[in-house]
Amino acid sequence: MATRVIVGLIALLSIVQGLAGGMMADGGIVMLVIVLLGIIYGFMGVDAEDATDYLVVTIAVGAAASANALSGIPGIGMHLDNILDPASMALYASVASILIMRTVNRMKG
């Protein structure tokens, strides 16, 4: 249940940051919250020892966000790219927590 709430908050904040990020004076705070939620999701929602599928999705979303792949859609493509950027940041943050968990698990034995 908690992971669903985290995913919902990440999606909501990504939409807000993507559509109104330039109008908000505290856009950095929203991105910080998105990254923190991504880190928390990585600890709670992903099995560190079997994260291959999750990591593939993270790479795909990150590549699409950095290449502005959705900007070719007339009218709304630019807005979709702006929404995808914060979502990819949350995914990247969760990868960092997966790396930490996997390292700790390997050190434990």
N, CA, C and O of each residue as an XYZ file, in Angstrom:
436
protein
N       0.819     -1.194      0.000
C       0.000      0.000      0.000
C       0.867      1.263      0.000
O       0.580      2.229     -0.708
N       1.928      1.235      0.805
C       2.790      2.420      0.888
C       3.499      2.684     -0.433
O       3.707      3.838     -0.807
N       3.871      1.620     -1.142
C       4.553      1.824     -2.418
C       3.611      2.442     -3.452
O       4.051      3.214     -4.304
N       2.337      2.114     -3.383
C       1.363      2.727     -4.294
C       1.215      4.213     -4.018
O       1.090      5.018     -4.941
N       1.230      4.568     -2.749
C       1.138      5.982     -2.380
C       2.378      6.727     -2.878
O       2.277      7.842     -3.391
N       3.540      6.108     -2.722
C       4.771      6.743     -3.174
C       4.754      6.940     -4.686
O       5.115      8.009     -5.179
N       4.334      5.910     -5.423
C       4.262      6.027     -6.888
C       3.265      7.109     -7.287
O       3.527      7.877     -8.213
N       2.133      7.179     -6.605
C       1.146      8.210     -6.892
C       1.679      9.608     -6.629
O       1.437     10.529     -7.408
N       2.406      9.763     -5.527
C       2.996     11.068     -5.216
C       4.071     11.458     -6.232
O       4.167     12.619     -6.629
N       4.875     10.480     -6.647
C       5.889     10.768     -7.669
C       5.215     11.197     -8.961
O       5.644     12.160     -9.597
N       4.167     10.494     -9.351
C       3.462     10.846    -10.586
C       2.838     12.232    -10.484
O       2.949     13.034    -11.411
N       2.191     12.515     -9.374
C       1.553     13.818     -9.187
C       2.578     14.952     -9.185
O       2.391     15.970     -9.852
N       3.647     14.768     -8.441
C       4.671     15.814     -8.376
C       5.401     15.974     -9.714
O       5.814     17.080    -10.061
N       5.562     14.882    -10.463
C       6.179     14.989    -11.788
C       5.307     15.785    -12.737
O       5.808     16.579    -13.532
N       3.999     15.572    -12.654
C       3.077     16.336    -13.494
C       3.112     17.813    -13.110
O       3.168     18.684    -13.978
N       3.078     18.088    -11.820
C       3.119     19.483    -11.363
C       4.429     20.139    -11.774
O       4.430     21.261    -12.281
N       5.545     19.447    -11.559
C       6.848     20.007    -11.916
C       6.972     20.166    -13.428
O       7.540     21.148    -13.905
N       6.446     19.209    -14.180
C       6.552     19.278    -15.627
C       5.716     20.364    -16.257
O       6.139     20.995    -17.225
N       4.531     20.589    -15.716
C       3.629     21.574    -16.306
C       3.773     22.965    -15.718
O       3.569     23.955    -16.420
N       4.123     23.057    -14.435
C       4.175     24.365    -13.789
C       5.528     24.635    -13.154
O       5.638     25.515    -12.301
N       6.554     23.904    -13.548
C       7.871     24.064    -12.920
C       8.460     25.444    -13.085
O       9.109     25.951    -12.170
N       8.248     26.071    -14.246
C       8.786     27.399    -14.473
C       8.054     28.478    -13.704
O       8.602     29.554    -13.465
N       6.818     28.202    -13.315
C       6.028     29.209    -12.604
C       6.235     29.156    -11.097
O       5.872     30.094    -10.388
N       6.816     28.063    -10.599
C       6.990     27.925     -9.159
C       8.342     28.483     -8.748
O       9.359     28.211     -9.387
N       8.345     29.258     -7.687
C       9.593     29.832     -7.191
C      10.435     28.775     -6.483
O      11.657     28.902     -6.414
N       9.789     27.731     -5.955
C      10.511     26.704     -5.202
C      10.560     25.387     -5.976
O      10.299     24.328     -5.405
N      10.886     25.440     -7.248
C      10.950     24.234     -8.067
C      11.987     23.243     -7.579
O      11.845     22.039     -7.792
N      13.024     23.733     -6.929
C      14.053     22.848     -6.396
C      13.545     21.980     -5.272
O      13.983     20.840     -5.119
N      12.629     22.504     -4.486
C      12.050     21.741     -3.381
C      11.242     20.571     -3.930
O      11.315     19.460     -3.404
N      10.478     20.816     -4.979
C       9.662     19.750     -5.569
C      10.564     18.652     -6.113
O      10.279     17.470     -5.923
N      11.651     19.026     -6.789
C      12.571     18.014     -7.309
C      13.247     17.249     -6.181
O      13.484     16.048     -6.304
N      13.557     17.924     -5.093
C      14.152     17.248     -3.950
C      13.188     16.218     -3.372
O      13.599     15.111     -3.025
N      11.924     16.572     -3.269
C      10.919     15.640     -2.755
C      10.764     14.454     -3.706
O      10.625     13.315     -3.259
N      10.787     14.714     -5.015
C      10.680     13.630     -5.993
C      11.853     12.663     -5.849
O      11.664     11.447     -5.877
N      13.051     13.194     -5.697
C      14.236     12.341     -5.546
C      14.166     11.549     -4.242
O      14.478     10.358     -4.228
N      13.763     12.188     -3.157
C      13.642     11.473     -1.879
C      12.593     10.367     -1.959
O      12.798      9.278     -1.422
N      11.476     10.636     -2.620
C      10.463      9.597     -2.806
C      11.001      8.452     -3.659
O      10.674      7.290     -3.417
N      11.818      8.773     -4.650
C      12.440      7.734     -5.457
C      13.371      6.855     -4.640
O      13.380      5.636     -4.805
N      14.148      7.464     -3.765
C      15.047      6.700     -2.896
C      14.241      5.789     -1.971
O      14.579      4.618     -1.795
N      13.193      6.320     -1.392
C      12.351      5.517     -0.500
C      11.707      4.375     -1.261
O      11.636      3.254     -0.757
N      11.234      4.648     -2.478
C      10.629      3.581     -3.271
C      11.643      2.487     -3.596
O      11.301      1.304     -3.595
N      12.872      2.869     -3.871
C      13.900      1.874     -4.152
C      14.129      0.935     -2.986
O      14.342     -0.261     -3.182
N      14.087      1.463     -1.779
C      14.257      0.621     -0.591
C      13.036     -0.258     -0.335
O      13.176     -1.416      0.060
N      11.850      0.280     -0.558
C      10.629     -0.438     -0.188
C      10.046     -1.313     -1.295
O       9.538     -2.400     -1.021
N      10.116     -0.854     -2.534
C       9.332     -1.492     -3.575
C      10.072     -2.388     -4.532
O       9.440     -3.044     -5.359
N      11.401     -2.444     -4.456
C      12.166     -3.215     -5.430
C      13.037     -4.220     -4.696
O      13.715     -3.885     -3.725
N      13.006     -5.466     -5.179
C      13.883     -6.496     -4.643
C      15.277     -6.269     -5.219
O      15.474     -6.359     -6.431
N      16.226     -5.980     -4.365
C      17.568     -5.619     -4.823
C      18.270     -6.767     -5.532
O      19.104     -6.529     -6.405
N      17.957     -7.980     -5.181
C      18.627     -9.122     -5.801
C      17.997     -9.531     -7.124
O      18.594    -10.306     -7.871
N      16.808     -9.030     -7.432
C      16.146     -9.357     -8.697
C      15.566     -8.076     -9.291
O      14.353     -7.955     -9.462
N      16.432     -7.134     -9.599
C      15.988     -5.822    -10.054
C      16.244     -5.590    -11.536
O      16.200     -4.449    -11.995
N      16.506     -6.634    -12.280
C      16.881     -6.476    -13.689
C      15.784     -5.799    -14.496
O      16.061     -4.863    -15.245
N      14.552     -6.253    -14.359
C      13.452     -5.651    -15.111
C      13.277     -4.179    -14.750
O      13.067     -3.338    -15.624
N      13.364     -3.880    -13.473
C      13.227     -2.496    -13.020
C      14.343     -1.618    -13.582
O      14.100     -0.479    -13.981
N      15.548     -2.140    -13.611
C      16.680     -1.365    -14.119
C      16.565     -1.142    -15.625
O      16.966     -0.090    -16.124
N      16.024     -2.117    -16.354
C      15.821     -1.945    -17.792
C      14.797     -0.841    -18.052
O      14.987     -0.013    -18.943
N      13.722     -0.829    -17.284
C      12.718      0.231    -17.425
C      13.328      1.590    -17.083
O      13.049      2.584    -17.754
N      14.143      1.634    -16.060
C      14.800      2.881    -15.675
C      15.700      3.400    -16.792
O      15.705      4.596    -17.083
N      16.452      2.515    -17.411
C      17.319      2.931    -18.521
C      16.486      3.431    -19.689
O      16.828      4.439    -20.308
N      15.396      2.737    -19.996
C      14.552      3.136    -21.124
C      13.900      4.495    -20.883
O      13.883      5.341    -21.776
N      13.369      4.707    -19.695
C      12.733      5.988    -19.384
C      13.769      7.108    -19.361
O      13.511      8.205    -19.855
N      14.933      6.835    -18.793
C      15.986      7.840    -18.765
C      16.472      8.210    -20.155
O      16.738      9.380    -20.434
N      16.590      7.219    -21.028
C      17.017      7.499    -22.404
C      15.956      8.309    -23.145
O      16.284      9.233    -23.890
N      14.692      7.964    -22.943
C      13.612      8.717    -23.595
C      13.557     10.144    -23.077
O      13.308     11.075    -23.842
N      13.789     10.321    -21.781
C      13.757     11.669    -21.207
C      14.931     12.516    -21.697
O      14.759     13.695    -22.006
N      16.109     11.925    -21.767
C      17.271     12.712    -22.171
C      17.279     13.002    -23.670
O      17.876     13.987    -24.106
N      16.626     12.160    -24.455
C      16.584     12.368    -25.898
C      15.383     13.207    -26.333
O      15.218     13.493    -27.519
N      14.545     13.601    -25.369
C      13.318     14.336    -25.680
C      12.511     13.616    -26.759
O      12.084     14.216    -27.746
N      12.314     12.323    -26.545
C      11.684     11.471    -27.544
C      10.225     11.827    -27.803
O       9.708     11.570    -28.890
N       9.568     12.406    -26.830
C       8.142     12.704    -26.990
C       7.882     14.081    -27.584
O       6.732     14.432    -27.848
N       8.922     14.856    -27.796
C       8.717     16.214    -28.297
C       8.235     16.240    -29.742
O       7.811     17.288    -30.228
N       8.291     15.117    -30.430
C       7.809     15.064    -31.804
C       6.300     15.033    -31.925
O       5.762     15.203    -33.019
N       5.613     14.821    -30.823
C       4.155     14.817    -30.840
C       3.685     16.264    -30.878
O       4.003     17.044    -29.981
N       2.928     16.629    -31.911
C       2.508     18.035    -32.021
C       1.587     18.456    -30.869
O       0.680     17.725    -30.471
N       1.845     19.622    -30.366
C       0.965     20.208    -29.352
C       1.305     19.839    -27.926
O       1.472     20.726    -27.090
N       1.413     18.553    -27.621
C       1.605     18.145    -26.227
C       2.946     17.484    -25.967
O       3.276     17.189    -24.818
N       3.716     17.248    -27.003
C       4.974     16.529    -26.837
C       5.943     17.198    -25.890
O       6.581     16.527    -25.079
N       6.064     18.512    -25.982
C       6.968     19.238    -25.106
C       6.537     19.100    -23.640
O       7.377     18.958    -22.751
N       5.252     19.143    -23.402
C       4.745     18.996    -22.030
C       4.980     17.586    -21.505
O       5.315     17.410    -20.334
N       4.809     16.584    -22.354
C       5.070     15.208    -21.937
C       6.546     15.001    -21.607
O       6.879     14.292    -20.658
N       7.422     15.614    -22.383
C       8.853     15.538    -22.069
C       9.162     16.201    -20.731
O       9.977     15.698    -19.958
N       8.516     17.321    -20.461
C       8.736     18.006    -19.190
C       8.239     17.186    -18.009
O       8.783     17.297    -16.911
N       7.218     16.366    -18.214
C       6.718     15.482    -17.154
C       7.640     14.281    -16.987
O       7.854     13.811    -15.870
N       8.184     13.787    -18.085
C       9.023     12.595    -18.046
C      10.365     12.852    -17.356
O      10.930     11.935    -16.760
N      10.875     14.057    -17.424
C      12.168     14.367    -16.807
C      12.179     14.147    -15.292
O      13.075     13.460    -14.801
N      11.231     14.696    -14.528
C      11.250     14.428    -13.086
C      10.977     12.961    -12.744
O      11.509     12.442    -11.763
N      10.153     12.299    -13.546
C       9.888     10.879    -13.298
C      11.164     10.060    -13.476
O      11.417      9.123    -12.719
N      11.964     10.417    -14.477
C      13.220      9.685    -14.668
C      14.195      9.965    -13.532
O      14.992      9.098    -13.172
N      14.141     11.159    -12.969
C      15.006     11.458    -11.823
C      14.637     10.601    -10.619
O      15.518     10.162     -9.880
N      13.344     10.359    -10.414
C      12.913      9.489     -9.324
C      13.395      8.063     -9.559
O      13.815      7.383     -8.622
N      13.335      7.614    -10.802
C      13.812      6.266    -11.113
C      15.318      6.152    -10.884
O      15.791      5.157    -10.334
N      16.068      7.165    -11.304
C      17.511      7.144    -11.076
C      17.837      7.142     -9.589
O      18.774      6.468     -9.162
N      17.082      7.882     -8.807
C      17.319      7.910     -7.360
C      17.058      6.545     -6.744
O      17.774      6.123     -5.835
N      16.033      5.851     -7.237
C      15.757      4.519     -6.698
C      16.858      3.537     -7.074
O      17.120      2.596     -6.326
N      17.502      3.734     -8.207
C      18.620      2.868     -8.590
C      19.764      3.021     -7.600
O      20.444      2.044     -7.284
N      19.981      4.214     -7.117
C      21.034      4.426     -6.122
C      20.735      3.642     -4.846
O      21.640      3.049     -4.258
N      19.478      3.634     -4.416
C      19.148      2.882     -3.205
C      19.210      1.376     -3.454
O      19.544      0.619     -2.543
N      18.894      0.929     -4.671
C      19.028     -0.491     -5.000
C      20.499     -0.893     -4.942
O      20.830     -1.967     -4.442
N      21.381     -0.034     -5.453
C      22.813     -0.302     -5.397
C      23.299     -0.420     -3.954
O      24.100     -1.297     -3.631
N      22.816      0.455     -3.104
C      23.215      0.408     -1.688
C      22.721     -0.878     -1.045
O      23.475     -1.545     -0.337
N      21.457     -1.236     -1.284
C      20.924     -2.465     -0.685
C      21.663     -3.697     -1.190
O      21.967     -4.603     -0.414
N      21.948     -3.732     -2.473
C      22.638     -4.890     -3.039
C      24.056     -5.000     -2.486
O      24.528     -6.103     -2.210
N      24.732     -3.879     -2.322
C      26.069     -3.890     -1.756
C      26.054     -4.382     -0.315
O      26.905     -5.180      0.081
N      25.095     -3.912      0.465
C      24.981     -4.355      1.856
C      24.678     -5.840      1.918
O      25.242     -6.555      2.747
N      23.789     -6.314      1.045
C      23.464     -7.750      1.029
C      24.684     -8.585      0.668
O      24.878     -9.662      1.233
N      25.509     -8.112     -0.260
C      26.718     -8.854     -0.651
C      27.753     -8.854      0.465
O      28.484     -9.830      0.632
N      27.822     -7.773      1.228
C      28.784     -7.716      2.327
C      28.363     -8.617      3.476
O      29.213     -9.155      4.186
N      27.054     -8.787      3.667
C      26.561     -9.664      4.721
C      26.864    -11.119      4.410
O      27.118    -11.921      5.309
N      26.834    -11.443      3.147
C      27.159    -12.820      2.764
C      26.028    -13.632      2.341
O      26.201    -14.802      2.000
